[in-house]
Amino acid sequence: MSNVFPRNIANPPPIAVAGHGCYLYDENGKKYFDGSGGAAVSCLGHGDPEIINALKTQADTLAFAHTGFFTSAAAEQLASMLSAHAPAGLEKVYFVSGGSEAVEAAIKLARQFHVEHGQPQRRHLIARRQSYHGNTLGALAAGGNQWRRAQFEPILAPASHIAPCYEYAEKRLYETPTQYAQRTAQELEDEILRLGPDTVMAFIAEPVVGATMGAVPAVGGYFKLIREICDRYGVLLIFDEVMCGMGRTGHLFACEADGVTPDILCIAKGLGAGYQPIGAMLCHKNIYAALEQGSKLFQHGHTYNAHPMACAAGLAVLNAILDRDLLVNVQRSSELLFSDLRARFAQHPFIGDIRGRGLFIGLEIVEDKGLKKPFDPKRNIAAQLKTDAFQNGLICYPMRGTRDGEFGDHLLLAPPFIMEDSNITELVDLVEIAVLKISASD
């Protein structure tokens, strides 16, 4: 019997023993196509020799140095590269061990910024329903994923949640995309005014909503309206790109497609590509200046901040993405994958929507396509889809509660950036097999 505490006690997982390219292998030799990169992590696939060699070199040189005493060459180089390629003004980088930690750091920095500015009354955080920002308590409080929040509600810090920008399910028939963007963004202003404009510290959102809704981008112009509202009331804008960032959407930073720069930006997952646990919080130079001219101390920290091994991995991953022109391959592969998915599923009665950006794609599963009606949650469609796909050698990311935390199912795909045309065909074939099993069970 294993002594490992598994995620799902009722269904302990097999042991993974190897990974090569787009594939993982278990102890019995079974091969799995990694169609979701775990959870949008393995952007370079598995077993990349350049990343592995970079880790070996770093281990031989310097495995660890605590940031209370030292910085490291790996951290300095990675921070310089990230700031050089980030949206203008995001010049300072704070390294952590993952996405939840990045969000926690962002929330605390937003609060401290206002304190340093002489506005300690700014304490309210606004987020969106059906968002997900991590599983630590602060990040969980920010998120609007009801299924994950439910049993912890009594111990979560208060946060406001406004409507997501969810065109497929929530845009009214008579609305243009512009009208829908205006109506949805207006909820932010309304909530700021309700709470008191001088009491709101930040608004946090995913540029492309990942785990909870399945690769949902905002309609054009929405985030520009959000930026204007935040600026009007002195509210900081935080973008959570933990899932959708680091090239996943075809841009190194997902917000580039929306033409909006946040005050604070969180990344993780694809930053380390699974070779090391690493995340980062990037902040605007003006926010850093407030601390530099004030207390000169960010009241936050973890033992493994800017771990040299993790930063070496992140540096090697970022170099690989840029030097191998993988953003171009993401865009090319995205066109082929969307085309193939639409050819297979556009007329399928149970696939209501195929959406996303780059290699971050969601399929929403519905019982009635015309009415956009989700399945009864008791059917456990997402769980069935995950089981059927995995048994057939496909790793994907189905999730329930797409619409409101209870109703709705989707399948999220986030395959490696290194895919070739044959991999795309294989991926869609495997998705089709799993979807057809759901159809047959109806």
C-alpha positions in Angstrom: 0.0 0.0 0.0 1.3 3.5 -0.9 2.0 6.0 1.8 1.4 8.9 -0.7 -1.7 10.9 0.1 -3.5 10.9 -3.4 -5.7 13.6 -4.8 -8.6 11.1 -5.2 -8.6 8.5 -2.4 -11.3 6.5 -4.2 -9.2 6.2 -7.3 -5.4 6.2 -6.7 -3.4 6.9 -9.9 -1.0 4.6 -11.7 2.8 5.3 -11.4 4.3 7.4 -14.2 7.8 6.1 -15.1 8.8 8.1 -18.2 8.0 11.0 -20.4 9.1 11.7 -24.0 7.8 14.5 -26.2 4.0 14.6 -26.1 3.7 11.3 -24.2 3.9 9.9 -20.7 4.3 6.2 -19.8 3.1 4.2 -16.8 4.7 1.3 -15.0 2.9 -1.2 -17.2 4.2 0.4 -20.3 0.9 2.1 -21.3 1.3 5.2 -23.4 -0.7 8.4 -22.8 -1.0 11.5 -25.0 -0.6 14.5 -22.7 -3.3 16.6 -24.2 -3.6 19.0 -21.3 0.0 19.3 -20.2 -1.2 18.0 -16.8 -2.9 21.3 -16.0 -1.5 23.5 -18.8 2.0 22.9 -17.5 4.1 20.8 -19.9 4.4 23.3 -22.7 7.7 21.8 -24.0 6.6 18.2 -23.6 8.5 15.7 -21.6 12.2 14.9 -21.5 13.6 18.0 -23.2 17.4 17.5 -23.1 18.2 21.3 -23.1 16.1 21.9 -20.0 17.5 18.8 -18.3 21.1 19.9 -19.0 20.4 23.4 -17.7 19.2 21.8 -14.4 22.3 19.6 -14.2 24.6 22.6 -14.8 22.8 24.6 -12.1 22.9 21.7 -9.6 26.6 21.4 -10.1 27.1 25.2 -9.6 24.6 26.3 -6.9 21.6 24.3 -5.7 20.2 26.7 -3.2 20.9 30.1 -1.6 18.2 31.8 0.6 17.0 35.1 -0.7 17.3 36.6 2.8 21.0 36.6 2.1 21.7 36.2 -1.7 20.3 36.5 -5.2 21.6 34.2 -7.9 22.7 34.5 -11.6 19.7 32.4 -12.7 17.2 34.6 -10.9 18.8 37.8 -12.2 18.9 36.5 -15.8 15.3 35.2 -15.7 14.0 38.4 -14.2 15.8 40.4 -16.9 14.4 38.3 -19.7 10.8 38.4 -18.4 10.8 42.1 -17.9 12.3 42.7 -21.3 9.5 40.7 -23.0 6.6 41.7 -20.7 4.1 44.6 -21.4 5.7 48.0 -20.9 6.2 49.0 -17.3 6.2 45.5 -15.7 9.8 45.8 -14.7 10.1 44.0 -11.4 9.8 40.2 -10.9 9.1 38.3 -7.7 9.7 34.6 -7.9 7.7 32.0 -6.0 7.1 28.3 -6.3 3.7 28.2 -8.1 0.5 29.9 -9.2 -1.3 30.1 -5.9 1.8 31.7 -4.3 2.0 34.2 -7.1 -1.6 35.2 -6.6 -1.1 35.5 -2.8 1.9 37.7 -3.4 -0.1 39.9 -5.8 -2.9 40.4 -3.4 -0.5 41.3 -0.5 1.4 43.6 -2.8 -1.8 45.4 -3.8 -2.7 45.9 -0.2 0.8 47.1 0.8 0.9 49.5 -2.2 -2.1 51.4 -0.9 -0.8 51.4 2.7 2.5 52.9 1.4 0.5 55.5 -0.5 -1.4 56.6 2.6 -4.7 54.8 1.7 -4.9 52.1 4.3 -8.7 52.1 4.0 -8.4 50.3 0.6 -9.0 46.7 1.6 -11.7 45.2 -0.8 -10.8 42.8 -3.5 -13.1 42.2 -6.5 -12.9 39.2 -8.7 -15.3 37.4 -11.1 -17.7 34.5 -10.6 -16.5 31.2 -12.2 -12.8 32.3 -11.8 -10.1 30.2 -10.3 -7.0 31.8 -8.8 -5.5 29.0 -6.7 -6.1 26.7 -3.7 -4.3 28.5 -0.9 -6.8 30.4 1.3 -6.2 33.9 0.0 -6.2 32.8 -3.6 -9.3 30.6 -3.0 -11.1 33.6 -1.5 -10.4 35.6 -4.6 -11.6 32.8 -6.9 -15.2 32.3 -7.8 -15.1 28.5 -8.2 -18.0 27.5 -5.9 -17.1 23.8 -6.0 -13.6 24.4 -4.7 -14.7 27.0 -2.2 -17.8 25.3 -0.7 -16.4 23.6 2.5 -13.9 26.4 3.2 -16.3 29.3 2.9 -16.4 29.9 6.7 -12.7 30.6 6.8 -12.3 32.5 3.6 -11.6 36.3 3.6 -14.5 38.3 2.1 -14.2 39.2 -1.6 -16.7 40.5 -4.2 -17.5 38.5 -7.3 -19.0 40.1 -10.4 -20.1 38.5 -13.7 -17.5 36.8 -16.0 -17.3 37.8 -19.6 -18.8 34.5 -20.9 -20.1 35.2 -24.4 -21.5 31.7 -25.2 -23.7 31.4 -22.1 -24.4 35.0 -21.0 -24.5 37.3 -24.0 -28.1 38.2 -24.8 -29.5 37.4 -28.2 -30.0 41.1 -29.1 -26.6 42.3 -27.8 -23.6 43.0 -30.0 -20.3 41.9 -28.6 -19.6 45.6 -27.8 -22.8 46.0 -25.9 -22.2 42.8 -24.0 -18.6 44.0 -23.1 -20.1 47.3 -21.8 -22.8 45.7 -19.8 -20.5 43.2 -18.2 -17.7 45.7 -17.4 -20.2 48.0 -15.9 -20.7 45.5 -13.1 -17.2 46.3 -11.9 -17.9 50.0 -11.7 -21.2 49.3 -9.9 -19.5 47.1 -7.4 -16.7 49.7 -6.8 -19.4 52.3 -6.1 -21.3 50.0 -3.8 -18.3 49.2 -1.7 -17.0 52.8 -1.7 -14.5 53.9 -4.4 -11.8 54.7 -1.8 -12.0 51.2 -0.2 -11.3 49.0 -3.2 -7.7 47.9 -3.6 -7.7 45.6 -6.7 -9.6 43.7 -9.3 -8.3 40.3 -10.4 -9.1 38.4 -13.5 -7.8 35.7 -15.9 -7.4 37.1 -19.5 -8.6 33.7 -20.7 -10.5 31.8 -18.0 -9.0 28.3 -17.6 -10.0 25.6 -15.2 -13.4 26.7 -14.1 -15.0 27.6 -17.5 -12.7 26.0 -20.0 -10.6 28.5 -22.1 -13.0 31.4 -22.2 -11.5 34.6 -23.7 -13.3 38.0 -23.1 -15.0 39.7 -26.0 -13.1 42.4 -27.8 -12.8 45.7 -25.8 -13.9 44.2 -22.5 -10.5 44.5 -20.8 -9.9 48.0 -22.1 -13.1 49.0 -20.4 -12.0 47.3 -17.2 -8.6 49.1 -17.4 -10.4 52.4 -17.7 -12.7 51.7 -14.7 -9.7 50.7 -12.6 -7.8 53.8 -13.5 -10.9 56.0 -12.8 -11.1 54.8 -9.2 -7.4 54.1 -8.3 -8.0 50.3 -8.3 -5.1 48.1 -9.2 -5.6 45.6 -12.0 -4.2 42.1 -11.5 -4.1 39.6 -14.3 -3.8 35.9 -13.4 -2.0 34.3 -16.3 -1.0 31.2 -14.3 -2.7 28.9 -16.9 -3.0 31.1 -20.0 0.4 32.8 -19.9 3.9 32.0 -21.1 3.0 31.4 -24.7 -0.1 29.3 -24.2 -2.3 31.6 -26.2 0.2 32.3 -29.0 1.5 35.4 -27.2 4.1 35.2 -24.4 1.7 37.1 -22.2 -2.0 36.5 -22.8 -3.0 40.1 -22.1 -1.1 41.2 -25.3 -4.0 40.0 -27.4 -6.3 42.3 -25.4 -4.0 45.3 -25.7 -4.1 45.9 -22.0 -1.3 46.1 -19.4 -2.1 45.2 -15.8 -0.5 46.7 -12.7 0.4 43.2 -11.4 0.7 40.0 -13.5 0.9 36.4 -12.2 2.5 33.5 -14.1 3.5 29.9 -13.3 2.8 26.5 -14.9 4.4 27.1 -18.3 7.2 29.1 -16.8 8.8 26.0 -15.5 7.1 23.6 -18.0 7.0 20.9 -15.3 10.7 20.7 -15.0 10.7 22.7 -11.8 8.0 24.3 -9.6 8.2 28.0 -10.2 5.8 31.0 -10.5 6.3 34.7 -10.6 4.6 38.0 -9.9 5.5 40.9 -12.2 4.7 44.4 -11.0 4.7 47.8 -12.6 7.6 50.1 -11.8 5.3 52.6 -10.2 4.2 50.0 -7.6 7.7 49.0 -6.8 8.6 52.7 -6.5 6.0 53.1 -3.8 7.8 50.5 -1.7 11.2 51.8 -2.6 10.4 55.3 -1.5 8.4 54.1 1.5 9.1 51.2 3.8 11.7 49.6 1.5 10.4 46.1 2.5 7.7 43.9 0.9 6.1 42.2 4.0 6.0 38.8 2.4 8.3 35.8 1.6 8.8 32.1 1.4 11.8 29.9 1.9 12.0 28.9 -1.7 11.6 32.3 -3.3 13.7 32.6 -6.4 15.2 29.1 -5.9 18.2 28.8 -8.2 17.2 25.4 -9.6 13.7 26.7 -10.4 15.0 29.9 -12.0 17.5 27.9 -14.1 14.6 25.8 -15.4 12.5 28.9 -16.1 15.4 30.6 -17.9 15.9 27.5 -20.1 12.2 27.2 -20.8 11.9 30.8 -21.8 15.0 30.6 -24.0 13.5 27.5 -25.7 10.2 29.2 -26.3 11.9 32.2 -27.9 14.9 30.6 -29.6 12.8 27.8 -31.2 10.1 30.2 -32.4 7.6 28.1 -30.5 5.1 31.0 -30.4 4.8 30.7 -34.2 4.3 27.0 -33.8 1.6 27.6 -31.2 -0.3 29.9 -33.6 0.1 27.5 -36.5 -0.9 24.4 -34.5 -3.8 26.4 -33.1 -5.2 27.0 -36.5 -4.9 23.3 -37.4 -6.3 22.1 -34.1 -9.3 24.4 -34.2 -10.0 23.5 -37.8 -9.9 19.8 -37.0 -12.0 20.1 -33.9 -14.7 22.1 -35.7 -14.7 19.7 -38.6 -15.3 16.8 -36.2 -17.6 18.5 -33.6 -19.3 21.5 -35.1 -22.4 19.5 -35.8 -22.1 17.2 -32.8 -25.3 17.4 -30.8 -23.4 17.4 -27.4 -20.6 19.9 -28.2 -22.1 23.4 -27.7 -19.0 25.5 -28.1 -15.4 25.3 -29.2 -13.4 28.2 -28.0 -10.1 29.5 -26.7 -6.9 31.0 -27.9 -3.7 29.4 -29.2 -3.2 26.0 -27.7 -5.7 26.7 -24.8 -8.9 25.3 -26.1 -12.2 24.4 -24.4 -15.1 22.3 -25.6 -18.4 22.9 -23.7 -20.6 19.8 -23.4 -24.3 20.3 -23.5 -27.4 18.2 -23.5 -29.4 20.4 -25.8 -27.3 22.4 -28.3 -30.1 24.6 -29.5 -31.0 25.7 -26.0 -27.4 25.6 -24.7 -28.8 23.5 -21.9 -26.2 21.7 -19.8 -26.5 18.1 -18.6 -27.9 17.2 -15.2 -25.0 17.4 -12.8 -26.0 13.9 -11.5 -24.7 12.5 -14.8 -21.2 13.4 -13.9 -20.3 14.0 -17.5 -16.9 15.5 -16.8 -15.8 12.7 -14.6 -17.0 10.1 -17.1 -15.2 11.9 -19.9 -11.9 12.0 -17.9 -12.1 8.3 -17.0 -13.0 7.2 -20.6 -10.2 9.4 -22.1 -7.6 8.2 -19.6 -8.4 4.6 -20.2 -8.0 5.1 -23.9 -4.6 6.9 -23.4 -5.5 10.5 -23.4 -4.7 13.0 -20.6 -7.2 15.9 -20.8 -8.8 18.3 -18.3 -12.6 17.9 -18.0 -14.4 19.9 -15.3 -17.9 20.2 -14.0 -19.8 23.3 -12.9 -18.8 25.4 -16.0 -21.9 27.6 -15.8 -22.4 28.3 -12.1 -20.3 25.9 -10.1 -23.0 23.2 -10.3 -24.3 23.0 -13.9 -22.2 22.6 -17.0 -19.3 20.5 -18.2 -16.3 21.2 -20.4 -13.1 19.6 -21.6 -10.0 21.7 -21.6 -7.0 21.0 -23.9 -3.6 22.5 -23.4 -1.2 20.3 -25.4 2.6 20.9 -25.8 3.9 23.7 -28.0 6.1 21.2 -29.9 3.2 19.3 -31.5 3.6 18.3 -35.2 0.6 17.8 -37.6 0.4 14.0 -36.8 0.2 14.8 -33.1 -2.8 17.1 -33.7 -4.6 14.4 -35.7 -3.9 11.9 -32.9 -5.2 14.3 -30.2 -8.4 15.0 -32.0 -8.9 11.2 -32.7 -8.6 10.5 -29.0 -10.9 13.3 -28.0 -13.5 12.0 -30.5 -13.4 8.5 -29.0 -14.1 9.9 -25.5 -16.9 12.2 -26.7 -18.6 9.4 -28.6 -18.6 7.3 -25.5 -20.6 10.0 -23.7 -23.0 10.1 -26.6 -23.5 6.4 -26.6 -24.3 6.5 -22.8 -27.1 9.0 -23.2 
